[in-house]
Amino acid sequence: MPETKPTKVPYLEFGQRLQKLRNDFGFTRAELGEKCGVAQSTIVNYERGTRIPFADTATKMAATFGITVEELLGVEDSNIEMKKAEALDSLKGFYGKKGEAQARALLEGAGSLLAGGTLTREQQEDFILEMQKLFIIATEKSREKYTANKFKSDKAIKSKEHLNRVEEIDQKLRKKKSEN
């Protein structure tokens, strides 16, 4: 029998924590989803550890359980985790699960380099935006180089959409800098 490679579940600890909380409170997935404004299938994805909720849903969940968002997510700074999740979700929309996994590895690898708390919260948010921007640019350059000529016109349309996202990120970063 061939050996199966274990897949990495990015938010496994969160999923387990959520499932325990839900069971402890006696909620079905459908009931928790209704309380938090999401579908039952979304709760399933959270509990499987494949996704984490965005800020509004996490806030509703935490309130439902009478805990902080940080306790719910098992992190020190929930806003940073939300920014990471949003960036990865955006990249998944552009490049699929493989692109998301590559970006996650990049983000987690860089995070270990920055361990020690040397970056402020704002610097961490800027880093996440810059990482997302650089990932898009590098991926588009790679696609440009390795795409067969007969497919280049289709790729150019998608590439333009993706590079528009880079411009949006740049605008967000410029706005943050001008406010400081």
C-alpha positions in Angstrom: 0.0 0.0 0.0 1.5 3.4 -1.0 2.4 5.7 1.8 0.3 8.8 2.0 2.0 12.1 2.7 0.4 13.9 5.7 -1.1 17.2 4.7 -0.4 20.2 6.9 -3.5 21.7 8.4 -2.7 25.4 8.9 -5.2 26.1 11.8 -5.5 22.7 13.4 -5.1 24.0 17.0 -7.8 26.7 16.4 -10.1 24.0 14.9 -9.7 21.8 17.9 -10.2 24.7 20.3 -13.4 25.7 18.5 -14.8 22.2 18.4 -14.1 21.8 22.1 -15.8 25.2 22.9 -18.8 24.3 20.7 -19.2 20.9 22.3 -18.7 22.4 25.8 -21.5 24.9 25.2 -23.7 22.2 23.6 -24.1 23.9 20.2 -24.5 22.1 16.9 -22.4 23.4 14.0 -25.6 24.9 12.5 -26.5 26.6 15.8 -23.0 28.2 16.1 -23.1 29.2 12.5 -26.4 30.9 13.0 -25.2 32.8 16.1 -22.1 34.0 14.2 -23.7 34.7 10.8 -22.0 32.0 8.8 -23.0 28.7 7.2 -22.7 25.3 8.9 -20.1 24.4 6.2 -18.0 27.3 7.3 -17.9 26.1 10.9 -16.9 22.6 9.5 -13.9 24.3 7.7 -13.0 26.1 10.9 -13.1 22.9 12.9 -11.1 21.1 10.3 -8.4 23.8 10.7 -8.4 24.8 7.0 -9.6 28.3 7.7 -9.9 30.8 10.5 -12.7 33.4 10.8 -12.3 37.0 9.7 -12.5 39.7 12.4 -16.3 40.2 12.5 -17.0 36.5 12.8 -14.2 35.9 15.3 -15.6 38.7 17.4 -19.1 37.2 17.3 -17.7 33.7 18.2 -15.7 35.0 21.1 -18.7 36.9 22.5 -20.8 33.7 22.1 -18.3 31.8 24.2 -17.6 34.7 26.6 -13.9 34.9 25.8 -11.6 37.3 24.0 -10.7 36.9 20.3 -7.1 36.3 21.3 -8.3 33.4 23.6 -10.5 32.0 20.8 -7.7 32.1 18.2 -4.9 31.1 20.7 -2.7 34.1 19.7 -1.3 37.1 21.3 -2.4 39.6 18.6 -5.6 38.6 16.8 -5.3 41.5 14.3 -2.0 40.3 13.0 -3.5 36.8 12.5 -6.5 38.3 10.7 -4.2 40.2 8.4 -2.3 37.1 7.6 -5.5 35.1 6.9 -6.8 37.9 4.6 -3.5 38.0 2.7 -3.5 34.2 2.3 -7.1 34.1 1.3 -6.5 36.8 -1.3 -3.6 34.8 -2.7 -5.6 31.6 -2.7 -8.2 33.4 -4.9 -5.4 34.4 -7.4 -3.3 31.3 -7.4 -5.3 28.5 -5.8 -4.4 26.2 -2.9 -0.9 25.7 -4.2 -0.2 29.4 -4.3 -1.7 29.8 -0.8 0.5 27.0 0.5 3.6 28.6 -1.0 2.7 32.0 0.4 2.0 30.5 3.8 5.4 28.8 3.8 7.0 32.1 2.9 5.1 34.0 5.6 5.8 31.4 8.3 9.4 31.1 7.3 9.9 34.9 7.5 8.0 34.9 10.8 10.5 32.6 12.4 13.3 34.9 11.2 11.5 37.8 12.9 10.8 36.0 16.1 11.7 37.9 19.2 9.2 40.6 18.9 11.4 43.2 17.2 8.7 44.5 14.9 5.9 46.6 16.1 2.3 45.7 15.3 2.2 48.3 12.5 5.5 47.0 11.1 4.1 43.4 11.1 1.0 44.6 9.2 3.2 46.3 6.7 5.4 43.2 6.3 2.3 41.1 5.6 1.2 43.6 2.8 4.7 43.7 1.4 5.0 39.9 1.4 1.7 39.6 -0.4 2.8 42.2 -3.0 6.2 40.6 -3.6 4.6 37.1 -3.9 2.2 38.4 -6.6 5.0 40.1 -8.5 7.3 37.1 -8.3 4.6 34.7 -9.4 3.6 36.9 -12.3 7.2 37.2 -13.5 7.6 33.4 -13.3 4.4 32.9 -15.2 5.5 35.4 -17.8 8.8 33.6 -18.3 7.4 30.0 -18.4 4.0 30.3 -20.1 3.8 29.0 -23.6 3.2 31.6 -26.3 -0.2 30.3 -27.2 -1.4 30.9 -23.7 0.2 34.3 -23.0 -2.8 36.4 -24.0 -5.1 34.6 -21.5 -2.4 34.9 -18.8 -1.9 38.6 -19.6 -5.5 39.4 -18.6 -5.2 37.6 -15.3 -1.8 39.1 -14.7 -3.2 42.6 -15.1 -5.9 41.9 -12.5 -3.2 40.5 -10.1 -0.9 43.5 -10.7 -3.9 45.8 -10.0 -3.9 44.2 -6.5 -0.3 45.1 -6.1 -1.2 48.7 -6.9 -4.0 48.6 -4.3 -1.5 47.3 -1.7 0.9 50.1 -2.6 -1.8 52.7 -2.2 -2.7 51.2 1.2 1.0 51.4 2.3 1.4 54.9 1.0 -1.7 56.0 2.9 -0.4 54.5 6.1 2.9 56.3 5.7 1.3 59.6 5.0 -0.9 59.3 8.1 2.2 58.9 10.3 
